[in-house]
């Protein structure tokens, strides 16, 4: 008896039961995320502007744009400092101190077309203004209601737009339509963070629930936009969502175990002082979860693609052989991504480590201090979730890319004589 086998050159056959199961789970998770958004949607409650960020009248600080038109070094003490004028500034009174004096034209706002004077004493951290440079001015009022201006920051709108434009063009040229869809997904992610996650946390909602719901919405949008609504993407999406849940559980356990508080960071102490209804621990958890999405997405989509490509290259390969081959790719990816993850966090902590190094503290004390311990916990939690996502996503992808052994493939034919 001889057996003949023939296979078409179409895509690798799929396990129908596995496909229905995965798609069903994703449908349930997607519906749960939508319900979560509705239930956690921030209310119309307004939060007062914290005192350090208020204007002199207790409101939101107003900023305007200006351009440096002239600059010199001379005595401080002009009564035109920070005031609005049209011609030349008032000459300074006799003073033993010299300042960098910059005349700035006010380009926006109620005093557009006028000028102001900025006197800056040279020193570390003071702005180094140049003629022709665009800057941002903070606008306030004195006790009499007269407008006063001060330096707020450099104007970075044009250079930032240029950097973003170069990034977008390169992504679209190299990745073409998929790159454009990835950029749209990035815009969606930023929209979810700004429009839902931040307002909901500020409204006092559970930060970990907000992060999980917001992260799920981001993953659905980003993955399906960038890679298309197919089974390959669905396997990566399910692996990423489950891994995100694992990261959430690990984050909470690690924070409780190590008792990191986050209060070593100035931003967190400001939140605790002025937004006492926001949980710092919850904020840390949310940061860990949102921060893990990018690297998890990267690994899971790679594993799903590897499994599907291996299945397509060898129609006779078993699930076990495909899984084994894809895991070899995954192990290399884990090895490279884990130290990339750790080095990225270490790079962000370099200024802090530098300050500790000149303070004479022991290396052990530095590592176990709250500020550095947070980065260690974040790296370890992210690395653990990353490592677990590889076999999980690979197994899901293999089930979708290859039917159980012994079942006739949908795209092949078998005959016996």
ZAMARGU-4260 file (C-alpha; in steps of 0.2 Angstrom, whole numbers, plus 5000, padded with zeros to 4 digits):
<rodrens>
0) 5000/5000/5000 | 5007/5017/4996 | 5002/5034/5002 | 5002/5050/4992 | 5002/5067/5000
5) 4999/5084/4992 | 4998/5101/5000 | 4993/5118/4992 | 5005/5133/4994 | 4992/5143/5004
10) 4993/5148/5022 | 4996/5136/5036 | 4980/5127/5041 | 4973/5131/5058 | 4965/5122/5072
15) 4947/5127/5071 | 4943/5124/5090 | 4958/5133/5096 | 4954/5148/5084 | 4936/5149/5091
20) 4943/5147/5109 | 4956/5161/5107 | 4944/5173/5098 | 4930/5169/5111 | 4942/5174/5125
25) 4947/5190/5116 | 4929/5195/5113 | 4925/5192/5132 | 4941/5202/5137 | 4937/5216/5125
30) 4919/5217/5131 | 4925/5218/5149 | 4938/5232/5145 | 4923/5242/5137 | 4913/5239/5153
35) 4928/5244/5163 | 4930/5260/5154 | 4912/5264/5156 | 4912/5260/5175 | 4929/5269/5178
40) 4926/5284/5167 | 4930/5300/5177 | 4917/5311/5184 | 4915/5329/5181 | 4923/5333/5198
45) 4935/5347/5197 | 4952/5346/5206 | 4959/5362/5212 | 4976/5368/5205 | 4990/5363/5219
50) 4997/5379/5227 | 5015/5377/5219 | 5006/5378/5202 | 4994/5392/5205 | 4996/5409/5198
55) 4996/5424/5210 | 4977/5425/5209 | 4975/5406/5213 | 4971/5401/5195 | 4980/5391/5182
60) 4997/5399/5177 | 4996/5407/5160 | 5010/5406/5148 | 5014/5416/5132 | 5027/5415/5118
65) 5041/5428/5116 | 5057/5431/5106 | 5073/5438/5113 | 5077/5454/5103 | 5092/5461/5112
70) 5104/5456/5126 | 5118/5464/5136 | 5126/5463/5153 | 5124/5477/5165 | 5118/5482/5182
75) 5103/5474/5189 | 5088/5484/5196 | 5078/5491/5182 | 5060/5494/5186 | 5055/5487/5169
80) 5061/5470/5174 | 5046/5459/5171 | 5035/5474/5166 | 5027/5478/5150 | 5033/5492/5139
85) 5034/5498/5121 | 5050/5508/5119 | 5066/5506/5129 | 5067/5499/5147 | 5069/5511/5162
90) 5088/5513/5166 | 5093/5502/5181 | 5096/5511/5198 | 5114/5510/5205 | 5118/5492/5209
95) 5133/5482/5214 | 5127/5467/5204 | 5127/5463/5186 | 5114/5453/5176 | 5111/5446/5159
100) 5098/5458/5153 | 5086/5452/5139 | 5073/5462/5130 | 5059/5450/5124 | 5045/5454/5112
105) 5029/5447/5118 | 5022/5437/5103 | 5005/5431/5110 | 4992/5435/5123 | 4984/5451/5129
110) 5000/5461/5128 | 5005/5455/5111 | 5016/5467/5101 | 5024/5475/5117 | 5040/5470/5126
115) 5047/5465/5143 | 5064/5465/5152 | 5071/5449/5159 | 5086/5451/5172 | 5094/5435/5175
120) 5109/5433/5187 | 5122/5421/5180 | 5124/5405/5189 | 5120/5386/5188 | 5103/5382/5181
125) 5099/5399/5175 | 5093/5401/5157 | 5106/5405/5143 | 5096/5416/5132 | 5102/5421/5114
130) 5096/5435/5102 | 5082/5428/5091 | 5078/5413/5102 | 5060/5409/5105 | 5055/5406/5123
135) 5040/5404/5134 | 5035/5417/5147 | 5024/5415/5162 | 5012/5429/5164 | 5005/5434/5181
140) 4999/5450/5190 | 5005/5460/5205 | 4995/5467/5219 | 4988/5481/5208 | 4983/5469/5194
145) 4997/5474/5183 | 5004/5461/5171 | 5021/5454/5175 | 5031/5442/5165 | 5045/5429/5169
150) 5055/5416/5160 | 5046/5399/5160 | 5055/5388/5147 | 5063/5387/5130 | 5051/5386/5116
155) 5053/5369/5108 | 5038/5367/5097 | 5047/5369/5080 | 5062/5357/5084 | 5051/5344/5092
160) 5039/5344/5077 | 5055/5342/5066 | 5061/5327/5076 | 5043/5319/5076 | 5042/5322/5057
165) 5059/5314/5054 | 5053/5299/5065 | 5036/5297/5056 | 5044/5299/5039 | 5057/5285/5042
170) 5045/5274/5050 | 5033/5276/5035 | 5047/5274/5022 | 5054/5258/5030 | 5038/5250/5036
175) 5026/5258/5023 | 5007/5256/5027 | 5011/5245/5042 | 5022/5259/5049 | 5008/5272/5046
180) 4996/5261/5055 | 5008/5259/5069 | 5009/5278/5071 | 4990/5278/5072 | 4991/5265/5085
185) 5003/5276/5095 | 4992/5291/5093 | 4977/5280/5100 | 4988/5275/5115 | 4992/5293/5119
190) 4974/5297/5118 | 4969/5283/5130 | 4982/5289/5142 | 4978/5307/5141 | 4959/5305/5139
195) 4955/5291/5151 | 4970/5284/5162 | 4976/5301/5169 | 4959/5309/5172 | 4952/5293/5180
200) 4967/5291/5192 | 4965/5310/5196 | 4947/5307/5200 | 4952/5294/5213 | 4948/5278/5204
205) 4958/5262/5208 | 4974/5265/5199 | 4978/5247/5195 | 4961/5244/5188 | 4962/5260/5177
210) 4979/5254/5171 | 4973/5236/5167 | 4958/5243/5158 | 4967/5256/5149 | 4982/5245/5145
215) 4969/5232/5137 | 4961/5245/5126 | 4978/5251/5121 | 4984/5234/5116 | 4968/5230/5106
220) 4970/5246/5096 | 4989/5246/5094 | 4991/5227/5089 | 4976/5226/5077 | 4980/5243/5069
225) 4998/5239/5066 | 4997/5221/5061 | 4979/5218/5055 | 4964/5208/5062 | 4971/5191/5059
230) 4974/5175/5070 | 4993/5179/5071 | 4989/5196/5079 | 4976/5188/5090 | 4988/5175/5097
235) 5000/5189/5101 | 4986/5200/5109 | 4980/5186/5120 | 4998/5182/5126 | 5001/5200/5129
240) 4985/5203/5139 | 4988/5188/5150 | 5006/5193/5152 | 5000/5211/5157 | 4989/5203/5171
245) 5004/5193/5177 | 5014/5209/5177 | 5001/5217/5188 | 5000/5203/5200 | 5019/5202/5201
250) 5020/5221/5203 | 5008/5221/5218 | 5017/5207/5227 | 5034/5215/5224 | 5029/5232/5230
255) 5021/5224/5246 | 5037/5213/5249 | 5050/5226/5246 | 5040/5241/5254 | 5045/5253/5241
260) 5035/5269/5243 | 5040/5280/5228 | 5042/5295/5240 | 5060/5297/5235 | 5054/5305/5219
265) 5049/5323/5220 | 5034/5321/5208 | 5027/5307/5220 | 5029/5318/5235 | 5020/5332/5226
270) 5006/5321/5222 | 5005/5315/5240 | 5005/5333/5247 | 4993/5341/5235 | 4982/5326/5228
275) 4980/5316/5244 | 4965/5306/5236 | 4977/5298/5224 | 4986/5282/5230 | 5005/5283/5228
280) 5006/5264/5229 | 4992/5263/5216 | 5001/5275/5205 | 5017/5265/5206 | 5007/5249/5201
285) 4999/5258/5186 | 5017/5264/5181 | 5024/5247/5181 | 5009/5240/5171 | 5009/5253/5158
290) 5028/5253/5157 | 5028/5234/5153 | 5016/5235/5138 | 5029/5240/5125 | 5042/5227/5128
295) 5028/5213/5130 | 5020/5218/5114 | 5037/5217/5105 | 5041/5200/5111 | 5024/5192/5109
300) 5021/5198/5091 | 5038/5192/5087 | 5034/5175/5094 | 5018/5174/5085 | 5026/5178/5069
305) 5039/5165/5071 | 5027/5151/5075 | 5016/5155/5060 | 5031/5157/5048 | 5038/5140/5054
310) 5021/5132/5051 | 5020/5139/5034 | 5038/5134/5029 | 5035/5116/5034 | 5017/5109/5032
315) 5022/5092/5039 | 5030/5099/5055 | 5021/5094/5071 | 5016/5106/5085 | 5030/5101/5096
320) 5043/5104/5083 | 5036/5121/5079 | 5035/5126/5097 | 5053/5120/5100 | 5060/5130/5085
325) 5050/5146/5090 | 5056/5144/5108 | 5074/5145/5101 | 5070/5162/5094 | 5061/5167/5110
330) 5076/5163/5121 | 5087/5174/5110 | 5074/5187/5111 | 5073/5186/5130 | 5091/5187/5132
335) 5093/5202/5122 | 5077/5211/5128 | 5080/5208/5147 | 5097/5217/5148 | 5090/5230/5136
340) 5076/5233/5149 | 5087/5234/5164 | 5100/5245/5155 | 5086/5257/5150 | 5080/5259/5168
345) 5098/5260/5174 | 5101/5274/5161 | 5087/5284/5168 | 5094/5282/5186 | 5111/5288/5181
350) 5109/5306/5188 | 5103/5298/5204 | 5117/5286/5205 | 5130/5299/5202 | 5123/5310/5216
355) 5124/5294/5228 | 5142/5291/5222 | 5148/5308/5228 | 5138/5306/5245 | 5150/5292/5251
360) 5136/5280/5253 | 5140/5261/5252 | 5135/5252/5236 | 5123/5241/5246 | 5114/5256/5254
365) 5112/5264/5237 | 5105/5248/5229 | 5092/5245/5243 | 5087/5263/5245 | 5069/5267/5239
370) 5074/5277/5223 | 5085/5263/5216 | 5075/5249/5223 | 5060/5255/5213 | 5070/5253/5197
375) 5076/5236/5202 | 5059/5230/5206 | 5052/5238/5190 | 5066/5229/5179 | 5063/5212/5188
380) 5045/5212/5186 | 5046/5217/5168 | 5059/5204/5165 | 5049/5190/5173 | 5033/5195/5164
385) 5043/5196/5148 | 5051/5178/5150 | 5034/5170/5154 | 5025/5179/5139 | 5037/5169/5127
390) 5031/5151/5130 | 5013/5157/5133 | 5012/5166/5117 | 5021/5153/5107 | 5010/5139/5113
395) 4994/5150/5108 | 5002/5154/5091 | 5006/5135/5088 | 4989/5130/5092 | 4982/5142/5079
400) 4995/5139/5066 | 4994/5120/5066 | 4979/5108/5069 | 4981/5093/5080 | 4992/5079/5073
405) 4982/5066/5063 | 4968/5078/5058 | 4967/5082/5040 | 4973/5100/5036 | 4960/5111/5029
410) 4972/5116/5014 | 4979/5099/5010 | 4972/5083/5003 | 4976/5065/5007 | 4973/5049/4997
415) 4977/5031/5000 | 4979/5016/4987
</rodrens>
